[in-house]
Amino acid sequence: MGGASFAVALPMAGSNYPPKVQGLVLGLAAAGNIGAVLDGFLFPHLADAVGWKMSTAAALPLLAITAVALYAYAWASDAGEKTGSTMRALSGFAVTLVSLVVLVLAVNAGVFGGGKAGVRLLPVIGAIVAIAVLPNRYRSVLGERDTWIIMLIYSITFGGFGGMSSYVTLLLTSLYQMPKLEAGLFMSLLAFLGAIVRQFGGYVADRVTGVRALLVLLAAIAIGDFAFAIWMPPVAGGLAILVCLYIAFGLGNGSTFQLVPHRWKGKTGLLSGIVGAAGGIDGVLSAGHHGHREGKHGQLSDGLCDLRRALSTGAFGALFLLRGQWLRWSSASAHAHDAVAIGGAHAME
């Protein structure tokens, strides 16, 4: 349900603003994932004090405030073009939700294998089910090259953010012998930093286009991963590289979504869901891959970086080759909107 709300919120927010500020608007909306960081700070302490049931219930007032803001005061509006059937959309969502419940039960029963194998397959199978219930006109975007490139890019930025967040604490305690409390606090700081700079990534992308911003950020991520692989940095160097990586992840998240409404007009919600799913799936698989490498080889730095290094380098190369074409359609989208706005102003005169 949280993932679905993410895909709904982004196009709803962006529909009320012109293309030239889409990066900033979508970055602000998506920066709500800072709530996960706050949860990590607050809920364990609440659970210790009042128990897990009551600490989970503490989220209910926040949901109530959101509901009042959305419905009672109508502070949120959706100006985007609507296509298709509401009942078809609701039935597809219901089928996906029920299928995920069945899949979780099947994984728990060992249908897909024991241990971590079934857990790693769960998001992949779930994504396949979700795609299967899409109408054909929406499913066709999966046949477009640009869709897969943008999915790859987001799997680097958000996938790195999510996958490394589940692993950096282990890296710090095992590789640098950092106390667990300090490692946990530093990880929370990294997660906060990566979430809070997201809107700045969108703002920068609005100024220079997401294409140019991502070329720099993907290169920075690849360099950071290579640094861990070929040079075992001391504590200060390792912490500095992690800070730089998380800043690049956060800025890259905002820059990626700046491109979506320019490229896929009328399908921003669909692409937000597909691209967001790519980032989530990669985050899960990366965390599992890192842990597998550490357990098999005992090499934390290699487990942390080898897959990420290959993916980030590949994403940078693909975007570099396509940069001319992507710059043309992103610029054409902004110019077209400006022409419509000027024409409307003249008509009013």
C-alpha positions in Angstrom: 0.0 0.0 0.0 2.9 2.3 0.7 4.4 1.7 -2.7 1.1 2.3 -4.4 0.7 5.6 -2.6 4.1 6.7 -3.8 3.1 6.1 -7.4 -0.2 8.0 -6.9 1.3 11.0 -5.0 4.0 11.9 -7.6 1.8 12.5 -10.6 -0.8 14.1 -8.5 1.7 16.6 -7.2 3.3 17.2 -10.6 0.0 17.7 -12.4 -0.5 21.1 -10.8 2.8 22.6 -11.9 4.5 23.4 -15.3 7.3 21.2 -16.7 10.0 23.7 -15.8 9.6 23.0 -12.1 8.7 19.3 -12.2 12.0 18.2 -10.8 11.6 20.3 -7.7 8.0 19.4 -7.2 8.5 15.7 -7.6 11.6 15.8 -5.5 9.7 17.5 -2.6 6.9 14.9 -2.9 9.3 12.0 -3.0 11.3 13.3 -0.1 8.5 12.0 2.1 10.6 8.8 2.3 12.4 10.6 5.0 9.6 9.2 7.1 11.4 5.9 7.0 14.4 7.6 8.7 12.2 9.1 11.4 10.6 5.7 12.0 14.1 4.3 12.6 14.8 6.9 15.2 11.4 7.0 16.9 9.6 3.7 16.8 12.2 1.4 18.4 12.1 3.7 21.5 8.3 3.7 21.5 8.3 0.0 21.2 10.7 -0.3 24.2 8.4 2.0 26.2 4.9 0.9 25.3 5.3 -2.3 23.2 5.2 -2.9 19.4 1.4 -2.9 19.2 1.0 0.5 20.7 4.0 1.9 18.8 2.5 0.8 15.5 -0.8 2.4 16.5 1.1 5.7 16.9 1.1 6.0 13.1 -2.8 6.3 13.1 -2.9 10.0 14.1 -0.5 10.7 11.2 -2.8 8.9 8.8 -5.8 10.8 10.2 -4.1 14.1 9.6 -3.3 13.1 6.0 -6.9 12.0 5.4 -8.3 15.3 6.8 -5.9 17.3 4.6 -6.8 15.3 1.5 -10.5 15.0 1.8 -11.9 17.4 4.4 -10.0 20.4 3.3 -9.2 19.3 -0.3 -5.6 20.6 0.0 -4.5 18.1 -2.6 -5.7 18.2 -6.2 -5.1 16.1 -9.3 -5.1 18.1 -12.5 -3.8 15.3 -14.7 -5.6 13.9 -17.6 -7.6 10.8 -16.8 -8.0 7.8 -19.1 -9.4 4.4 -18.7 -11.9 2.8 -16.3 -11.9 3.4 -12.6 -13.4 -0.1 -12.0 -10.7 -1.7 -14.2 -8.0 0.1 -12.2 -9.5 -0.9 -8.8 -9.9 -4.5 -9.9 -6.3 -4.7 -11.2 -5.1 -3.3 -7.9 -7.2 -5.8 -5.9 -5.8 -8.7 -8.0 -2.3 -7.5 -7.5 -2.8 -7.1 -3.7 -4.4 -10.6 -3.3 -1.7 -12.1 -5.5 1.0 -10.6 -3.3 -0.6 -12.1 -0.1 -0.7 -15.5 -1.8 2.9 -15.1 -2.9 4.1 -14.3 0.7 2.2 -17.3 2.0 3.8 -19.5 -0.7 7.3 -18.2 0.1 6.7 -18.9 3.8 5.6 -22.4 2.9 8.9 -23.0 1.0 7.2 -23.3 -2.5 10.0 -21.3 -4.1 12.8 -22.8 -2.1 14.0 -22.4 1.5 16.0 -19.7 3.1 16.6 -16.4 1.3 16.0 -17.8 -2.3 12.2 -17.4 -2.0 12.5 -14.0 -0.4 14.7 -12.7 -3.3 12.2 -14.0 -5.8 9.2 -12.4 -4.1 9.6 -8.9 -5.4 10.4 -10.1 -8.9 7.3 -12.4 -9.1 5.2 -9.6 -7.6 6.3 -7.2 -10.2 5.4 -9.7 -13.0 1.9 -10.1 -11.5 1.4 -6.3 -11.3 2.5 -5.9 -15.0 0.2 -8.7 -16.1 -2.9 -6.9 -14.9 -2.1 -3.7 -16.8 -4.1 -2.7 -19.9 -2.2 -3.3 -23.1 -1.9 0.4 -23.9 0.0 0.8 -20.6 2.0 -2.4 -20.8 3.4 -1.2 -24.2 5.8 1.2 -22.4 7.8 -1.9 -21.3 8.7 -2.3 -25.0 10.4 1.1 -25.1 14.1 1.3 -24.7 13.9 4.5 -22.7 11.7 2.8 -20.1 14.4 0.2 -19.3 17.2 2.8 -19.2 15.3 5.0 -16.7 14.5 1.9 -14.7 18.2 1.0 -14.7 19.2 4.5 -13.6 16.7 4.5 -10.7 17.8 1.1 -9.7 21.3 2.6 -9.2 20.1 5.7 -7.3 17.3 4.5 -5.2 18.4 0.9 -5.3 21.7 1.9 -3.9 20.1 4.0 -1.3 17.8 1.1 -0.1 20.3 -1.7 -0.6 23.2 -0.1 1.1 21.1 1.2 3.9 20.5 -2.4 5.0 24.2 -3.2 4.8 26.3 -0.2 5.7 26.0 -0.8 9.5 27.5 -4.3 9.0 30.2 -2.8 6.9 31.1 -0.3 9.5 31.1 -2.7 12.4 33.0 -5.5 10.6 35.4 -3.6 8.4 36.2 -0.6 10.7 35.3 -2.2 14.1 33.0 0.8 14.8 30.7 0.3 17.9 27.2 -0.8 16.9 25.5 2.3 18.4 27.8 4.7 16.5 27.4 2.7 13.3 23.6 2.8 13.6 23.6 6.5 14.2 25.9 7.1 11.2 23.7 5.0 9.0 20.6 7.0 10.1 22.6 10.2 9.3 23.3 8.8 5.8 19.7 7.9 5.2 18.5 11.3 6.4 21.1 13.0 4.1 20.1 10.9 1.1 16.4 11.7 1.6 16.7 15.4 2.4 18.8 16.2 -0.7 16.3 14.6 -3.1 14.4 17.8 -3.8 17.7 19.6 -4.5 18.4 17.0 -7.1 15.1 17.8 -8.8 15.8 21.5 -8.6 19.3 21.1 -10.2 17.7 18.9 -12.9 15.2 21.7 -13.6 18.1 24.1 -14.2 20.4 21.9 -16.3 18.1 19.0 -17.3 18.0 15.6 -15.6 20.2 14.2 -18.4 23.2 16.4 -17.5 22.7 16.0 -13.8 22.5 12.2 -14.0 25.6 12.0 -16.1 27.6 13.7 -13.3 25.9 11.8 -10.5 26.2 8.3 -12.1 29.9 9.0 -12.7 30.3 10.0 -9.0 28.6 6.8 -7.9 30.8 4.6 -10.1 33.9 6.4 -8.9 32.9 5.9 -5.3 32.3 2.2 -5.8 35.6 1.8 -7.7 37.4 3.6 -4.8 36.1 1.0 -2.3 37.0 -1.8 -4.7 40.6 -0.9 -5.6 41.6 1.0 -2.4 40.7 0.0 1.1 40.3 3.5 2.6 41.0 4.2 6.2 38.0 5.1 8.5 37.9 8.8 7.6 38.2 8.1 3.9 35.6 5.3 4.0 33.1 7.6 5.8 33.7 10.4 3.4 33.1 8.1 0.4 29.8 6.9 2.0 28.6 10.5 2.6 29.4 11.4 -1.1 27.6 8.2 -2.3 24.5 9.0 -0.3 24.4 12.6 -1.5 24.7 11.3 -5.1 22.0 8.7 -4.5 19.6 11.4 -3.1 20.4 13.9 -5.9 20.0 11.2 -8.5 16.6 10.1 -7.2 15.3 13.7 -7.7 17.0 14.1 -11.1 15.5 10.8 -12.4 11.9 11.7 -11.8 12.4 15.1 -13.4 12.6 13.3 -16.7 9.5 11.1 -16.4 6.8 13.7 -17.0 8.7 15.1 -20.0 9.1 11.7 -21.7 5.8 10.0 -20.8 3.1 12.6 -20.9 -0.2 11.2 -19.6 1.5 8.2 -18.1 3.5 9.7 -15.3 1.6 7.6 -12.7 2.3 4.4 -14.5 6.0 5.2 -15.0 6.3 6.4 -11.4 5.1 2.9 -10.3 7.3 1.0 -12.7 10.4 3.0 -12.1 9.8 3.0 -8.3 9.4 -0.8 -8.4 12.7 -1.1 -10.3 14.5 0.8 -7.5 12.8 -1.2 -4.8 13.6 -4.6 -6.4 17.2 -3.7 -6.9 17.5 -2.5 -3.3 16.3 -5.9 -2.1 18.5 -7.9 -4.5 21.5 -5.8 -3.8 21.2 -6.2 -0.1 21.0 -10.0 -0.5 23.9 -10.0 -2.9 26.1 -8.0 -0.5 25.3 -10.4 2.3 25.9 -13.5 0.1 29.4 -12.2 -0.9 30.3 -11.4 2.6 29.2 -14.8 3.9 30.9 -16.7 1.0 34.1 -14.7 0.6 34.4 -12.6 3.8 35.2 -9.6 1.6 32.8 -6.8 2.6 34.1 -4.2 0.3 33.8 -6.5 -2.8 30.4 -7.5 -1.8 29.4 -3.9 -1.3 30.7 -2.6 -4.6 31.1 -5.2 -7.4 27.5 -5.4 -8.6 26.8 -1.7 -8.0 30.0 -0.8 -9.8 29.0 -2.7 -12.9 25.5 -1.4 -12.9 26.4 2.3 -12.3 29.1 2.1 -15.1 26.6 0.5 -17.5 23.9 3.1 -16.7 26.4 6.0 -17.2 27.5 4.5 -20.5 23.9 4.1 -21.7 22.9 7.6 -20.8 26.1 9.0 -22.3 25.2 7.4 -25.7 21.6 8.6 -25.5 22.3 12.0 -24.1 21.7 13.9 -27.4 18.3 12.3 -28.0 17.1 12.7 -24.4 18.2 16.3 -24.4 16.1 17.0 -27.5 12.9 15.5 -26.1 13.3 17.0 -22.7 13.9 20.5 -24.2 11.1 20.1 -26.7 8.7 19.3 -23.8 9.6 22.5 -21.9 9.4 24.7 -25.1 6.0 23.2 -26.0 4.6 24.1 -22.6 6.0 27.6 -22.8 4.4 28.1 -26.3 1.0 26.9 -24.9 1.3 29.3 -22.0 2.2 32.2 -24.2 -0.7 31.4 -26.6 -3.1 31.3 -23.8 -2.0 34.6 -22.5 -2.4 36.2 -25.9 -5.9 34.7 -26.2 -6.9 36.3 -22.8 -5.6 39.6 -24.1 
